[in-house]
Every structure is written in structure tokens, then in C-alpha cells.
Amino acid sequence: MDTELVAMLKQDDAGAFTELYNRHWKCLYYTAMSILQNSEACQDIVQEVFASAWQRRADVQIEFPKTYLQQAIRF
């Protein structure tokens, strides 16, 4: 479950991060594409969102990871 992955992520578990990425990158990419219609920009944004999530993993309270990530894509 995603909430377990978030708990493991807070403990610096790179495997949990990889699993979150693998579960959600495609959905996030399509969300970005619906807004931007530019594949390269969408790929960059998805990478930036995941990089930010990794950098802020100890500070951010994420209850629903998919929703959190999709909101980050929209902003």
C-alpha cells in the first residue's frame, strides 16, 4: 500500500521511492500532458516532482501519495 511506502520513504528507503515512482509516473505524466501538451516538458515536470518528494521526504506529511503527487504536477 502507498501509505506503507511513504513511511519507508521517511526512513530514507530508496526502494520505497522507486516503487512509488514505478506506480505513479505514468499517471502523473498523463496529468501533465493534459495540461501542457508537450512531452519533454511533462517528463521534466514529473522528474522534478519526484526529486522534490525525495528531497522533502522527512518534512512533508503525505497521507495520500497519488493525490499529493498529482497536485504537485498541477502546480
Backbone as CSV, one residue per row, in Angstrom:
resi,resn,N_x,N_y,N_z,CA_x,CA_y,CA_z,C_x,C_y,C_z
1,MET,0.846,-1.180,0.000,0.000,0.000,0.000,0.897,1.251,0.000
2,ASP,0.427,2.295,-0.602,1.210,3.522,-0.741,1.574,4.155,0.599
3,THR,0.681,4.077,1.572,0.977,4.698,2.866,2.166,4.008,3.538
4,GLU,2.298,2.708,3.346,3.455,1.991,3.889,4.733,2.442,3.186
5,LEU,4.633,2.653,1.877,5.791,3.134,1.129,6.222,4.513,1.606
6,VAL,5.260,5.370,1.917,5.579,6.714,2.414,6.292,6.612,3.756
7,ALA,5.842,5.723,4.622,6.510,5.535,5.914,7.949,5.062,5.708
8,MET,8.156,4.158,4.777,9.501,3.666,4.478,10.343,4.762,3.827
9,LEU,9.702,5.600,3.020,10.390,6.717,2.377,10.946,7.677,3.421
10,LYS,10.181,7.938,4.461,10.622,8.824,5.534,11.852,8.272,6.249
11,GLN,12.068,6.969,6.116,13.246,6.328,6.720,14.363,6.174,5.692
12,ASP,14.301,6.981,4.642,15.336,7.018,3.598,15.443,5.734,2.791
13,ASP,14.324,5.049,2.614,14.307,3.798,1.849,14.186,4.110,0.358
14,ALA,15.299,3.990,-0.360,15.310,4.282,-1.797,14.446,3.293,-2.571
15,GLY,14.332,2.075,-2.092,13.480,1.082,-2.751,12.015,1.490,-2.703
16,ALA,11.586,2.067,-1.595,10.206,2.555,-1.471,9.969,3.701,-2.440
17,PHE,10.960,4.571,-2.569,10.859,5.672,-3.525,10.727,5.136,-4.946
18,THR,11.542,4.175,-5.284,11.494,3.570,-6.620,10.128,2.951,-6.880
19,GLU,9.577,2.286,-5.888,8.260,1.665,-6.053,7.178,2.726,-6.251
20,LEU,7.219,3.808,-5.489,6.257,4.903,-5.687,6.380,5.475,-7.096
21,TYR,7.613,5.668,-7.525,7.847,6.178,-8.874,7.250,5.238,-9.911
22,ASN,7.549,3.960,-9.800,7.050,2.987,-10.776,5.526,2.900,-10.791
23,ARG,4.908,3.080,-9.652,3.439,3.014,-9.573,2.758,4.239,-10.185
24,HIS,3.405,5.405,-10.078,2.676,6.639,-10.371,3.206,7.496,-11.511
25,TRP,4.380,7.220,-12.049,4.952,8.125,-13.042,4.063,8.271,-14.265
26,LYS,3.477,7.172,-14.726,2.684,7.235,-15.954,1.431,8.093,-15.764
27,CYS,0.761,7.912,-14.664,-0.439,8.704,-14.368,-0.080,10.187,-14.265
28,LEU,1.046,10.481,-13.618,1.484,11.871,-13.482,1.860,12.464,-14.829
29,TYR,2.498,11.661,-15.646,2.864,12.114,-16.990,1.608,12.492,-17.780
30,TYR,0.591,11.640,-17.741,-0.642,11.925,-18.477,-1.381,13.126,-17.904
31,THR,-1.303,13.310,-16.602,-1.897,14.503,-15.995,-1.210,15.754,-16.533
32,ALA,0.118,15.720,-16.563,0.873,16.859,-17.088,0.589,17.075,-18.573
33,MET,0.475,15.989,-19.337,0.196,16.105,-20.774,-1.166,16.748,-21.026
34,SER,-2.131,16.469,-20.162,-3.458,17.056,-20.352,-3.419,18.576,-20.175
35,ILE,-2.405,19.053,-19.469,-2.270,20.486,-19.232,-1.342,21.136,-20.257
36,LEU,-0.196,20.522,-20.496,0.854,21.173,-21.283,0.926,20.763,-22.747
37,GLN,0.562,19.541,-23.052,0.650,19.040,-24.432,2.075,19.100,-24.984
38,ASN,3.067,18.871,-24.116,4.470,18.892,-24.532,5.194,17.777,-23.788
39,SER,5.575,16.740,-24.516,6.133,15.543,-23.905,7.399,15.819,-23.096
40,GLU,8.334,16.563,-23.659,9.583,16.847,-22.947,9.337,17.624,-21.659
41,ALA,8.502,18.630,-21.726,8.191,19.427,-20.532,7.514,18.555,-19.477
42,CYS,6.647,17.665,-19.909,5.943,16.785,-18.970,6.909,15.823,-18.292
43,GLN,7.841,15.281,-19.066,8.842,14.391,-18.481,9.668,15.139,-17.438
44,ASP,10.054,16.362,-17.760,10.832,17.171,-16.827,10.055,17.453,-15.548
45,ILE,8.791,17.788,-15.692,7.963,18.114,-14.524,7.795,16.897,-13.626
46,VAL,7.548,15.738,-14.222,7.401,14.517,-13.427,8.694,14.250,-12.654
47,GLN,9.830,14.396,-13.317,11.107,14.189,-12.635,11.305,15.195,-11.504
48,GLU,10.944,16.440,-11.744,11.086,17.464,-10.715,10.205,17.179,-9.498
49,VAL,8.986,16.727,-9.742,8.073,16.413,-8.642,8.631,15.268,-7.806
50,PHE,9.124,14.233,-8.464,9.690,13.119,-7.708,10.985,13.514,-7.001
51,ALA,11.810,14.322,-7.635,13.039,14.782,-6.986,12.708,15.605,-5.744
52,SER,11.714,16.458,-5.856,11.290,17.269,-4.714,10.732,16.387,-3.603
53,ALA,9.952,15.388,-3.968,9.390,14.471,-2.972,10.518,13.760,-2.221
54,TRP,11.561,13.356,-2.935,12.694,12.693,-2.282,13.431,13.665,-1.359
55,GLN,13.669,14.868,-1.835,14.407,15.850,-1.036,13.633,16.262,0.215
56,ARG,12.323,16.289,0.119,11.485,16.758,1.232,10.862,15.616,2.025
57,ARG,11.315,14.395,1.795,10.683,13.200,2.360,10.545,13.230,3.883
58,ALA,11.480,13.836,4.581,11.426,13.852,6.038,10.491,14.932,6.576
59,ASP,10.224,15.954,5.763,9.478,17.117,6.241,8.001,17.123,5.877
60,VAL,7.636,16.419,4.820,6.278,16.517,4.287,5.404,15.390,4.834
61,GLN,4.203,15.761,5.233,3.217,14.776,5.670,2.362,14.391,4.469
62,ILE,2.525,13.177,3.986,1.788,12.711,2.807,0.854,11.594,3.230
63,GLU,-0.443,11.890,3.216,-1.430,10.895,3.596,-1.886,10.067,2.391
64,PHE,-2.044,10.742,1.260,-2.476,10.082,0.033,-1.460,10.405,-1.061
65,PRO,-0.468,9.554,-1.250,0.641,9.862,-2.168,0.222,10.185,-3.596
66,LYS,-0.685,9.426,-4.159,-1.090,9.682,-5.541,-1.713,11.070,-5.671
67,THR,-2.586,11.412,-4.760,-3.232,12.725,-4.770,-2.203,13.830,-4.557
68,TYR,-1.304,13.628,-3.625,-0.257,14.613,-3.365,0.585,14.862,-4.622
69,LEU,0.998,13.783,-5.271,1.837,13.901,-6.456,1.086,14.565,-7.616
70,GLN,-0.186,14.218,-7.790,-0.967,14.834,-8.866,-1.151,16.324,-8.622
71,GLN,-1.363,16.716,-7.396,-1.498,18.143,-7.077,-0.182,18.862,-7.358
72,ALA,0.927,18.214,-7.028,2.230,18.818,-7.289,2.428,19.023,-8.781
73,ILE,1.973,18.086,-9.599,2.066,18.223,-11.052,1.246,19.430,-11.509
74,ARG,0.061,19.604,-10.972,-0.813,20.694,-11.404,-0.241,22.068,-11.040
75,PHE,0.489,22.144,-9.920,1.036,23.428,-9.502,2.385,23.650,-10.116
